[in-house]
Amino acid sequence: MRIVLFCENKYAVDILLPIYQEAVKSETNHILWYVHLPKIPVFPLDGKVVYTYSMQEVYDFSPEAIFVPGNIVPYYLPGVKIQVFHGYAAEKKDHWAIRRYFDTYFTQGPFFTKKFKELAAEYKDFEVVETGWPKQDWIKNHWHDFDREREELLKLHGKSQIVLYAPTFSPSLTSLPALKEALLHLVKMRDVVLLLKLHPLTKKEWVDEYKQLAEQEEHIIWEDGFNVTKYQLMSDVMISDTSSTVYEFLLLGRPVITYRTIAKDIYWTDITDTSQLTDAFESVQHDENAIAKRRWVVDNYDPYLDGNVARRMLEAAEDYIRRHGVPRERKLNLWRKYTSIKTFGRIKK
Protein backbone atom coordinates (compact mmCIF):
# COMPACT_ATOMS: atom_id res chain seq x y z
CA MET A 1 0.00 0.00 0.00
CA ARG A 2 0.89 3.64 -0.34
CA ILE A 3 0.55 4.82 3.25
CA VAL A 4 0.45 8.32 4.76
CA LEU A 5 1.11 8.77 8.48
CA PHE A 6 -0.63 12.04 9.31
CA CYS A 7 0.93 14.20 12.04
CA GLU A 8 -1.00 17.38 12.75
CA ASN A 9 0.28 17.52 16.34
CA LYS A 10 3.56 16.39 17.85
CA TYR A 11 1.93 13.72 20.00
CA ALA A 12 1.00 11.89 16.78
CA VAL A 13 4.59 10.88 16.12
CA ASP A 14 4.96 8.19 18.77
CA ILE A 15 1.41 6.94 18.12
CA LEU A 16 2.14 6.38 14.43
CA LEU A 17 5.72 5.13 14.77
CA PRO A 18 4.72 1.48 15.46
CA ILE A 19 2.62 1.49 12.27
CA TYR A 20 5.64 2.74 10.35
CA GLN A 21 7.90 0.12 11.91
CA GLU A 22 5.49 -2.66 10.93
CA ALA A 23 4.78 -1.28 7.45
CA VAL A 24 8.47 -1.01 6.43
CA LYS A 25 8.85 -4.77 6.95
CA SER A 26 7.12 -5.21 3.58
CA GLU A 27 8.77 -3.99 0.38
CA THR A 28 5.30 -3.55 -1.15
CA ASN A 29 4.50 -0.69 1.24
CA HIS A 30 5.52 2.88 0.46
CA ILE A 31 5.26 5.27 3.40
CA LEU A 32 5.14 9.06 3.56
CA TRP A 33 4.83 11.05 6.78
CA TYR A 34 2.87 14.29 6.62
CA VAL A 35 4.13 16.79 9.21
CA HIS A 36 2.07 19.92 9.93
CA LEU A 37 4.67 22.68 10.04
CA PRO A 38 2.71 25.25 12.13
CA LYS A 39 2.53 22.80 15.04
CA ILE A 40 5.66 20.68 14.44
CA PRO A 41 8.46 23.02 13.33
CA VAL A 42 11.06 20.43 14.39
CA PHE A 43 10.21 16.87 13.36
CA PRO A 44 11.74 14.32 15.79
CA LEU A 45 12.27 11.74 13.02
CA ASP A 46 14.08 14.09 10.65
CA GLY A 47 16.71 12.12 8.73
CA LYS A 48 15.15 8.78 9.66
CA VAL A 49 11.96 8.66 7.57
CA VAL A 50 10.56 10.16 4.36
CA TYR A 51 8.31 13.07 5.23
CA THR A 52 6.84 16.25 3.82
CA TYR A 53 5.36 19.51 5.02
CA SER A 54 3.49 19.88 1.70
CA MET A 55 -0.14 18.83 1.41
CA GLN A 56 0.24 18.99 -2.37
CA GLU A 57 2.99 16.38 -2.13
CA VAL A 58 0.70 14.19 -0.01
CA TYR A 59 -2.02 14.46 -2.68
CA ASP A 60 0.43 13.72 -5.49
CA PHE A 61 1.66 10.66 -3.56
CA SER A 62 -1.91 9.34 -4.03
CA PRO A 63 -2.19 7.45 -0.75
CA GLU A 64 -4.29 4.34 -0.45
CA ALA A 65 -4.45 4.51 3.36
CA ILE A 66 -4.08 7.48 5.73
CA PHE A 67 -3.62 6.86 9.47
CA VAL A 68 -4.72 9.81 11.60
CA PRO A 69 -4.49 10.21 15.42
CA GLY A 70 -6.16 13.66 15.26
CA ASN A 71 -9.70 14.87 14.67
CA ILE A 72 -9.41 16.07 11.09
CA VAL A 73 -7.89 15.03 7.77
CA PRO A 74 -8.31 16.85 4.43
CA TYR A 75 -11.39 15.50 2.68
CA TYR A 76 -9.82 15.95 -0.75
CA LEU A 77 -7.01 13.45 -0.20
CA PRO A 78 -7.44 10.04 -1.81
CA GLY A 79 -7.17 6.94 0.34
CA VAL A 80 -9.12 5.26 3.14
CA LYS A 81 -9.05 7.72 6.03
CA ILE A 82 -8.48 5.89 9.29
CA GLN A 83 -8.99 7.29 12.78
CA VAL A 84 -6.53 5.67 15.22
CA PHE A 85 -7.13 8.08 18.14
CA HIS A 86 -4.75 10.11 20.28
CA GLY A 87 -5.63 8.47 23.58
CA TYR A 88 -8.29 6.96 25.82
CA ALA A 89 -9.98 10.03 27.32
CA ALA A 90 -13.59 8.96 26.85
CA GLU A 91 -14.88 11.66 29.22
CA LYS A 92 -13.90 14.38 26.75
CA LYS A 93 -16.88 15.16 24.53
CA ASP A 94 -14.84 15.44 21.35
CA HIS A 95 -13.69 11.82 21.72
CA TRP A 96 -17.12 10.74 20.48
CA ALA A 97 -17.65 13.55 17.95
CA ILE A 98 -18.28 12.28 14.43
CA ARG A 99 -17.00 14.94 12.05
CA ARG A 100 -17.48 12.81 8.91
CA TYR A 101 -13.79 12.92 7.90
CA PHE A 102 -13.12 9.21 8.42
CA ASP A 103 -14.01 6.05 6.51
CA THR A 104 -13.20 3.75 9.41
CA TYR A 105 -12.37 3.91 13.11
CA PHE A 106 -9.79 1.51 14.57
CA THR A 107 -10.79 1.25 18.22
CA GLN A 108 -8.67 0.40 21.25
CA GLY A 109 -10.93 -2.07 23.08
CA PRO A 110 -14.52 -3.24 23.82
CA PHE A 111 -15.49 -0.10 25.77
CA PHE A 112 -14.83 2.11 22.73
CA THR A 113 -15.95 -0.37 20.08
CA LYS A 114 -19.46 -0.66 21.50
CA LYS A 115 -20.11 3.09 21.39
CA PHE A 116 -18.54 3.68 17.98
CA LYS A 117 -20.51 0.81 16.46
CA GLU A 118 -23.67 2.47 17.76
CA LEU A 119 -22.55 5.71 16.12
CA ALA A 120 -21.71 3.86 12.89
CA ALA A 121 -25.25 2.47 12.78
CA GLU A 122 -26.57 6.01 13.20
CA TYR A 123 -24.35 7.78 10.65
CA LYS A 124 -24.04 4.92 8.15
CA ASP A 125 -20.88 6.23 6.45
CA PHE A 126 -18.01 4.65 8.37
CA GLU A 127 -16.93 1.27 9.73
CA VAL A 128 -15.45 0.23 13.08
CA VAL A 129 -12.70 -2.34 13.64
CA GLU A 130 -11.28 -3.23 17.06
CA THR A 131 -7.48 -3.41 16.78
CA GLY A 132 -5.97 -1.96 19.96
CA TRP A 133 -3.94 1.25 20.12
CA PRO A 134 -0.61 1.32 18.21
CA LYS A 135 1.35 3.02 20.98
CA GLN A 136 0.97 -0.17 23.03
CA ASP A 137 3.25 -1.95 20.54
CA TRP A 138 6.02 0.54 21.29
CA ILE A 139 5.46 0.04 25.01
CA LYS A 140 5.73 -3.75 24.75
CA ASN A 141 8.94 -3.53 22.72
CA HIS A 142 10.58 -0.93 25.00
CA TRP A 143 9.26 -1.91 28.44
CA HIS A 144 12.71 -2.32 30.02
CA ASP A 145 14.68 0.13 27.86
CA PHE A 146 14.79 2.80 30.55
CA ASP A 147 15.41 0.61 33.60
CA ARG A 148 19.06 1.64 33.85
CA GLU A 149 18.24 5.34 33.45
CA ARG A 150 15.61 4.97 36.17
CA GLU A 151 18.02 3.32 38.61
CA GLU A 152 20.75 5.87 37.91
CA LEU A 153 18.28 8.71 38.54
CA LEU A 154 17.15 7.22 41.85
CA LYS A 155 20.73 6.62 42.93
CA LEU A 156 21.77 10.17 41.99
CA HIS A 157 18.96 11.65 44.10
CA GLY A 158 19.12 9.08 46.90
CA LYS A 159 15.40 8.31 46.50
CA SER A 160 13.35 5.13 46.21
CA GLN A 161 10.51 6.05 43.83
CA ILE A 162 9.79 8.19 40.78
CA VAL A 163 6.56 10.18 40.44
CA LEU A 164 5.46 11.59 37.08
CA TYR A 165 3.34 14.75 36.84
CA ALA A 166 1.71 14.81 33.39
CA PRO A 167 -1.28 17.21 33.32
CA THR A 168 -3.48 18.18 30.41
CA PHE A 169 -2.95 21.53 28.67
CA SER A 170 -6.63 22.53 28.52
CA PRO A 171 -7.08 25.72 30.61
CA SER A 172 -10.48 24.58 31.85
CA LEU A 173 -9.28 21.11 32.91
CA THR A 174 -5.62 21.40 33.87
CA SER A 175 -4.35 21.11 37.44
CA LEU A 176 -1.30 23.28 36.74
CA PRO A 177 -2.50 26.44 38.54
CA ALA A 178 -3.55 24.48 41.64
CA LEU A 179 -0.99 21.76 42.30
CA LYS A 180 2.41 23.44 42.34
CA GLU A 181 2.73 23.86 46.11
CA ALA A 182 1.23 20.42 46.78
CA LEU A 183 3.76 18.81 44.43
CA LEU A 184 6.59 20.61 46.19
CA HIS A 185 5.24 19.42 49.55
CA LEU A 186 5.06 15.82 48.25
CA VAL A 187 8.72 15.93 47.21
CA LYS A 188 9.78 17.29 50.60
CA MET A 189 7.67 14.84 52.64
CA ARG A 190 8.11 11.60 50.65
CA ASP A 191 11.08 9.62 49.34
CA VAL A 192 10.53 10.54 45.67
CA VAL A 193 11.94 12.21 42.59
CA LEU A 194 9.30 14.17 40.66
CA LEU A 195 9.40 14.34 36.85
CA LEU A 196 7.51 17.19 35.18
CA LYS A 197 6.26 16.33 31.68
CA LEU A 198 3.89 18.98 30.34
CA HIS A 199 1.80 18.65 27.21
CA PRO A 200 3.34 20.32 24.10
CA LEU A 201 0.33 22.67 23.86
CA THR A 202 0.60 23.96 27.44
CA LYS A 203 0.46 27.75 27.86
CA LYS A 204 3.90 29.35 28.02
CA GLU A 205 3.28 31.01 31.36
CA TRP A 206 2.68 27.62 33.00
CA VAL A 207 5.68 26.10 31.26
CA ASP A 208 7.89 28.91 32.54
CA GLU A 209 6.47 28.62 36.06
CA TYR A 210 7.13 24.89 36.33
CA LYS A 211 10.54 25.12 34.70
CA GLN A 212 11.44 27.59 37.42
CA LEU A 213 10.15 25.16 40.06
CA ALA A 214 12.46 22.45 38.69
CA GLU A 215 15.41 24.84 38.75
CA GLN A 216 14.78 25.69 42.41
CA GLU A 217 14.18 22.18 43.77
CA GLU A 218 16.89 19.54 43.32
CA HIS A 219 14.50 16.57 43.38
CA ILE A 220 12.13 17.98 40.75
CA ILE A 221 13.19 17.45 37.13
CA TRP A 222 11.90 19.17 34.02
CA GLU A 223 11.62 16.77 31.06
CA ASP A 224 11.60 18.10 27.49
CA GLY A 225 11.46 14.80 25.58
CA PHE A 226 8.49 14.48 23.23
CA ASN A 227 7.65 10.87 24.21
CA VAL A 228 5.74 10.87 27.51
CA THR A 229 5.67 7.07 27.46
CA LYS A 230 9.37 6.90 28.31
CA TYR A 231 8.71 8.75 31.56
CA GLN A 232 5.63 6.63 32.27
CA LEU A 233 7.74 3.48 32.01
CA MET A 234 10.29 4.98 34.42
CA SER A 235 7.70 6.01 37.02
CA ASP A 236 5.98 4.27 39.94
CA VAL A 237 3.03 6.66 40.32
CA MET A 238 1.52 9.31 38.05
CA ILE A 239 -0.28 12.53 39.00
CA SER A 240 -2.56 14.17 36.44
CA ASP A 241 -6.09 15.55 35.94
CA THR A 242 -8.38 15.05 32.94
CA SER A 243 -5.79 13.68 30.53
CA SER A 244 -5.66 10.59 28.32
CA THR A 245 -2.26 9.84 29.86
CA VAL A 246 -4.20 8.60 32.91
CA TYR A 247 -5.45 5.58 30.97
CA GLU A 248 -2.06 4.95 29.38
CA PHE A 249 -0.52 4.72 32.85
CA LEU A 250 -3.31 2.51 34.21
CA LEU A 251 -2.68 0.11 31.32
CA LEU A 252 0.82 -0.33 32.68
CA GLY A 253 -0.83 -1.65 35.85
CA ARG A 254 0.40 1.33 37.89
CA PRO A 255 -1.47 3.74 40.22
CA VAL A 256 -2.74 7.19 39.26
CA ILE A 257 -3.84 10.22 41.27
CA THR A 258 -5.88 12.93 39.58
CA TYR A 259 -6.97 16.36 40.72
CA ARG A 260 -10.63 17.18 40.08
CA THR A 261 -11.05 15.04 36.98
CA ILE A 262 -14.26 15.49 35.01
CA ALA A 263 -14.40 11.75 34.27
CA LYS A 264 -17.75 10.24 35.27
CA ASP A 265 -16.31 6.76 35.77
CA ILE A 266 -13.15 6.92 37.87
CA TYR A 267 -10.84 3.90 37.97
CA TRP A 268 -8.13 5.55 40.05
CA THR A 269 -7.81 7.94 43.02
CA ASP A 270 -9.18 11.45 42.50
CA ILE A 271 -8.59 14.24 44.99
CA THR A 272 -10.62 17.42 45.27
CA ASP A 273 -8.31 19.36 47.58
CA THR A 274 -4.58 19.88 47.07
CA SER A 275 -3.92 19.03 50.73
CA GLN A 276 -4.95 15.42 50.01
CA LEU A 277 -2.11 14.73 47.59
CA THR A 278 0.56 13.43 49.96
CA ASP A 279 -1.77 11.03 51.79
CA ALA A 280 -3.24 9.86 48.48
CA PHE A 281 0.26 9.02 47.28
CA GLU A 282 0.60 6.48 50.11
CA SER A 283 -2.86 4.90 49.89
CA VAL A 284 -3.10 4.59 46.10
CA GLN A 285 -0.19 2.16 45.91
CA HIS A 286 -1.69 -0.50 48.19
CA ASP A 287 -5.48 -0.17 47.92
CA GLU A 288 -6.97 -3.47 46.66
CA ASN A 289 -10.03 -1.76 45.20
CA ALA A 290 -7.82 0.53 43.09
CA ILE A 291 -5.83 -2.47 41.86
CA ALA A 292 -9.05 -4.23 40.76
CA LYS A 293 -10.19 -1.12 38.89
CA ARG A 294 -6.89 -0.97 37.01
CA ARG A 295 -7.43 -4.56 35.88
CA TRP A 296 -10.90 -3.61 34.59
CA VAL A 297 -9.40 -0.78 32.53
CA VAL A 298 -6.95 -3.18 30.88
CA ASP A 299 -9.71 -5.65 29.99
CA ASN A 300 -12.11 -3.06 28.60
CA TYR A 301 -10.11 -0.08 27.40
CA ASP A 302 -7.29 -1.92 25.64
CA PRO A 303 -6.61 -5.64 26.13
CA TYR A 304 -4.38 -5.74 23.03
CA LEU A 305 -1.00 -5.67 24.71
CA ASP A 306 0.49 -8.39 22.49
CA GLY A 307 2.66 -6.14 20.31
CA ASN A 308 0.60 -6.82 17.17
CA VAL A 309 -1.70 -3.78 17.03
CA ALA A 310 0.05 -2.18 14.04
CA ARG A 311 -0.11 -5.45 12.12
CA ARG A 312 -3.86 -5.69 12.75
CA MET A 313 -4.29 -2.09 11.60
CA LEU A 314 -2.44 -2.66 8.33
CA GLU A 315 -4.39 -5.85 7.68
CA ALA A 316 -7.67 -4.07 8.43
CA ALA A 317 -6.76 -1.24 6.03
CA GLU A 318 -5.96 -3.75 3.29
CA ASP A 319 -9.26 -5.53 3.99
CA TYR A 320 -11.20 -2.26 3.69
CA ILE A 321 -9.60 -1.58 0.31
CA ARG A 322 -10.33 -5.12 -0.91
CA ARG A 323 -14.00 -4.65 -0.08
CA HIS A 324 -14.53 -1.02 -1.07
CA GLY A 325 -11.61 0.01 -3.27
CA VAL A 326 -9.61 3.17 -2.59
CA PRO A 327 -11.88 6.16 -1.82
CA ARG A 328 -11.09 9.24 -3.90
CA GLU A 329 -12.32 11.79 -1.36
CA ARG A 330 -14.85 12.16 1.44
CA LYS A 331 -18.22 13.74 0.78
CA LEU A 332 -18.70 16.52 3.33
CA ASN A 333 -20.90 19.51 3.96
CA LEU A 334 -19.58 22.97 3.13
CA TRP A 335 -18.61 23.78 6.71
CA ARG A 336 -16.44 20.69 7.07
CA LYS A 337 -14.84 21.36 3.69
CA TYR A 338 -14.10 24.93 4.73
CA THR A 339 -12.57 23.78 8.02
CA SER A 340 -10.40 21.28 6.17
CA ILE A 341 -9.13 23.87 3.71
CA LYS A 342 -8.64 26.52 6.40
CA THR A 343 -6.48 24.15 8.44
CA PHE A 344 -4.43 22.49 5.71
CA GLY A 345 -4.82 24.66 2.60
CA ARG A 346 -5.81 23.84 -0.96
CA ILE A 347 -4.17 21.58 -3.49
CA LYS A 348 -4.10 21.41 -7.29
CA LYS A 349 -5.78 18.35 -8.70
Buried (B, 14 or more C-beta within 10 A) or exposed (E): BBBBBBBBBBBBBBBBBBBBBBBEEEEEBBBBBBBBEEBBEEBBBEEEBEBBBBBEEBBEBEBBBBBBBBBBBBBBBBBBBBBBBBBBBBBBEEBEEBBEBBBBBBBBBBBBBEBBBEBBEEEEEBBBBBBBBBBBBBBBEEEEEBEEEBEEBBEEBEBEBBBBBBBBBBEEBBBBEBBBEBBBBBBEEBEBBBBBBBBEEBBEEBBEEBBEBBEEBEBBBBBEEBBBBBBBBBBBBBBBBBBBBBBBBBBBEBBBBBBBBBBEEEBBBBBEEBEBBBEBBEEBBEBEEBEEBBEEBBEBBBBBBEBBBBBBBBBBBBEBBEEEEBBEBBEBEEEBBEBBBEBBEEBEE
